[in-house]
Amino acid sequence: MAKVIGGKILYSINEISDLMGITRTTVYKYVREGKMRGVKVGVSTYVTKDDVDEYLGFETQIDEDPVVVYPDEIPDDIDI
């Protein structure tokens, strides 16, 4: 389920893998190569919906309501 942090919608690596029909390893490779910008939140990596949309060349749709994470729950070292 997508999350909203700091007003941005974030997809998990698993969600991107399912959305694009590629392996998690390939998603991590795209993040490592800079094709998509990854954001670490704790031990998990996420990619913004805007970055996924830009990579794909069209706007993705979210099937479920994203989980909203409030600003006071975001660690100071996270830059979104």
DOLOTOR-903371 format. One record per residue (C-alpha): x, y, z; residue in one letter. Coordinates in pm, whole numbers, plus 50000, padded with zeros to 5 digits. Each point is the difference from the previous one (the first is absolute). Example, Ala and Ser with C-alpha at 12.3 -4.5 7.8 and 13.67 -1.06 7.14 Angstrom:
# DOLOTOR-903371
512304955050780A 501375034449934S 
This chain:
# DOLOTOR-903371
500005000050000M 501415033849900A 500915024850273K 499735037750008V 502935016850173I 500575037449983G 497235003349741G 501664975249762K 498644965849908I 502614972750043L 499944965249850Y 501884971150159S 502414979549792I 497464971449999N 497245023049873E 502185012949718I 501004964549912S 496344989649975D 498995031949818L 502724996949736M 500114962149975G 503714998550079I 501994984250281T 500865017650324R 503674996249903T 499375019949681T 498235027550198V 502985002350237Y 502295001249695K 498005029149855Y 500295018450331V 503754992850021R 500515012049640E 498005031850063G 497164991149763K 497655004350299M 500765018950319R 499834978050308G 499145013250346V 501004980250311K 497445000450280V 501464979750282G 501164967549840V 497595002149705S 500555016449662T 497225018849825Y 499685018849671V 497745030149955T 496984996549777K 501315029749798D 503274981549927D 498154968349897V 497655020249777D 502945018249841E 501844967449934Y 496934983449848L 498925030849805G 496434999350132F 498135005250326E 499554969150214T 496794993450190Q 499784989250362I 497484972150067D 499745006750373E 500075031050217D 503605006950099P 501034999550365V 500705035150127V 503105004350216V 500005032750192Y 503045023350008P 500764993750366D 500424962949914E 502715006749738I 503604997050121P 502045031849950D 502534982949772D 497454991749728I 499975022849696D 496984995849776I 
